[in-house]
Amino acid sequence: MDFYEPSDEAALARIRELAALYPPPRLAPWAEGRKAPKEPLYPIEDLYGLVSPDGSRPYDLREVIARLVDGSEFLEYKGGYGETLVTGFARIGGYPVGIVGNQRLVLKKRGRIEVGGVIYAEAADKAARFILEVNQMGIPLLFLQDVTGFMVGKESEQAGIIRRGAKLVNAVSNSVVPKITLILGGSFGAGNYALAGKAYAPRFLFAWPSAKYAVMGGAQAAKTLLELEVEKLKREGKEPSDEELKELYERIKGRYEETLDPRYAAARLWVDGVIFPHETRKWLIKALEACALNPEKEPLRIGVFQV
């Protein structure tokens, strides 16, 4: 061996000495213009009151963003269009970022109600165009997930949810700038993919302790799995009673809900870290610092982003 040290502490000190001899790293272009960080105008501890752990209370995502970004300054992109997704520009720790996240308010629009956390056709179209613009600018993307999936139904299909949703998924999957994803609440179904879930290789994927991460929610999944289990029993010539059905449902639901816990995902490396809400800004800055020291990215493929 090149060096022998008497203890772990001495070995770490030696490593630091050797690492200090390397030339300074080359920063990513978007990090070279880093400005002096500014603390948000509002205390980050407010996040505990804004976002309920069980996801039962609606909240304005802009209020969450105001507690994460520098000076609480957020330049919203197309704020009056596709409002179930919030998009815009900000700085975090002095670094420029583009932000895409789920609005969780219930919105009344043109005589109809749009449910927060659901991606509608207009919102998907807006987010796809915004992601294209961020890629052209060459700055990182931050995704804030609290999503149940895409809107379904006749009206939604007539509005082009399949075509416009495909644009969003296409833009995210082919994005070449660093992506950082934070799961605030639920992350279910195709919404997980559309907002840079693990399948689309974000540089970092964090989750709050109260987050839920799965194909669908516990109650919905339990009903589906229960139907499959009942069909299996009937094929075996068994007819379960109401009490047996109830017991089977609770057992399936409990087993499935264990897998919703972000610690389950973290143990399988689907999530890079489970972080407390009041530490979110600190971890986002650390992630951006790491991305700044890894500047290599693929050439921008403009044709892919023609939306």
C-alpha positions, -999 to 999 in steps of 0.1 A, spaced: 0 0 0 11 36 -7 4 49 28 -1 34 63 -21 52 89 -26 43 125 -64 51 126 -94 58 105 -92 95 115 -56 97 103 -65 79 71 -93 104 64 -69 133 70 -44 118 46 -71 114 19 -81 150 23 -45 161 19 -41 141 -13 -75 152 -27 -65 189 -21 -36 184 -46 -60 178 -75 -67 208 -98 -100 226 -93 -130 209 -109 -146 223 -140 -180 236 -133 -211 231 -154 -218 263 -175 -251 269 -156 -232 269 -123 -205 294 -134 -230 323 -130 -240 313 -95 -252 343 -75 -249 348 -37 -276 327 -20 -305 345 -4 -326 329 24 -364 326 17 -386 353 31 -406 327 50 -395 301 76 -390 266 61 -406 251 92 -439 263 77 -438 233 54 -451 211 83 -483 232 84 -487 236 47 -486 200 36 -506 175 57 -488 141 63 -519 121 52 -525 142 20 -560 151 31 -557 188 29 -553 209 -3 -524 234 -4 -509 259 -28 -477 246 -43 -465 282 -47 -464 285 -9 -441 255 -7 -419 269 -34 -417 302 -16 -401 284 14 -374 267 -8 -362 292 -33 -338 322 -29 -356 353 -16 -390 335 -22 -387 348 -58 -404 326 -84 -409 336 -120 -440 316 -130 -443 303 -166 -479 304 -181 -495 308 -147 -530 311 -160 -529 280 -182 -528 243 -173 -530 253 -136 -528 217 -121 -491 219 -129 -470 248 -116 -439 257 -137 -414 285 -135 -379 297 -128 -360 304 -95 -327 301 -78 -318 277 -50 -286 283 -32 -277 308 -60 -281 282 -87 -307 287 -115 -334 260 -118 -366 253 -136 -394 240 -114 -423 217 -123 -447 206 -96 -483 195 -89 -507 222 -77 -528 207 -49 -557 232 -49 -591 223 -62 -595 247 -92 -627 260 -108 -621 267 -145 -647 275 -172 -675 260 -152 -657 228 -143 -636 216 -114 -600 204 -118 -587 183 -90 -553 191 -76 -526 164 -80 -541 152 -113 -524 161 -146 -549 175 -172 -542 179 -209 -534 216 -208 -511 212 -179 -492 184 -196 -488 205 -227 -475 235 -207 -450 214 -188 -437 197 -219 -431 231 -235 -415 244 -203 -391 214 -201 -381 221 -237 -373 257 -228 -353 247 -198 -333 223 -219 -325 250 -244 -314 272 -215 -292 244 -201 -302 247 -165 -313 220 -140 -349 208 -135 -365 203 -101 -397 182 -100 -420 184 -70 -442 154 -70 -476 150 -53 -494 133 -81 -521 107 -85 -517 104 -123 -533 117 -155 -569 126 -159 -591 100 -176 -625 100 -191 -643 111 -223 -638 148 -218 -602 144 -210 -596 122 -241 -614 147 -263 -590 174 -249 -560 153 -261 -547 139 -228 -531 109 -246 -513 130 -272 -503 158 -248 -494 135 -220 -471 116 -244 -454 149 -252 -447 154 -215 -433 119 -210 -413 123 -241 -398 156 -230 -389 143 -195 -374 110 -208 -353 128 -233 -342 158 -211 -305 162 -211 -301 187 -182 -297 175 -145 -330 164 -130 -337 164 -93 -370 150 -80 -386 155 -46 -417 135 -35 -438 157 -12 -469 135 -9 -481 108 -33 -463 95 -63 -486 72 -82 -491 57 -116 -480 74 -148 -477 106 -129 -445 92 -113 -430 88 -148 -442 121 -162 -425 140 -134 -391 124 -136 -396 92 -115 -367 67 -110 -373 52 -145 -361 85 -161 -329 87 -141 -330 119 -121 -296 127 -106 -312 127 -71 -346 115 -59 -356 125 -24 -388 119 -5 -404 133 27 -411 108 55 -449 111 48 -445 104 11 -462 75 -6 -446 58 -36 -463 31 -57 -484 23 -88 -516 32 -70 -529 41 -35 -533 14 -8 -572 13 -9 -574 12 -47 -547 -14 -50 -562 -36 -22 -596 -36 -41 -579 -47 -73 -558 -74 -56 -588 -85 -37 -608 -91 -69 -579 -112 -83 -577 -132 -51 -615 -138 -50 -614 -150 -86 -586 -174 -77 -606 -188 -48 -637 -192 -69 -617 -212 -95 -607 -235 -66 -644 -240 -57 -643 -217 -26 -669 -190 -19 -656 -166 8 -680 -151 32 -684 -114 39 -663 -117 70 -636 -136 52 -636 -110 24 -633 -82 49 -604 -99 66 -587 -107 33 -591 -70 22 -575 -57 54 -547 -82 51 -540 -72 15 -543 -35 22 -519 -37 52 -493 -57 32 -495 -33 2 -493 -1 24 -460 -14 38 -446 -10 4 -459 26 1 -435 38 28 -405 57 14 -382 37 36 -392 6 17 -383 24 -16 -350 38 -1 -340 3 11 -342 -8 -25 -324 23 -39 -355 36 -56 -352 67 -35 -318 83 -27 -328 97 6 -357 103 30 -354 138 42 -373 160 67 -392 189 52 -372 215 72 -340 201 57 -353 202 21 -336 234 10 -302 222 24 -304 189 5 -315 205 -27 -285 229 -25 -262 199 -19 -277 181 -49 -272 211 -71 -236 215 -59 -230 178 -69 -246 183 -103 -224 214 -109 -193 193 -104 -205 168 -130 -210 190 -161 -210 164 -188 -243 160 -206 -255 147 -239 -259 170 -269 -294 186 -271 -316 167 -295 -339 194 -307 -360 171 -329 -371 151 -299 -386 182 -282 -408 194 -311 -440 198 -291 
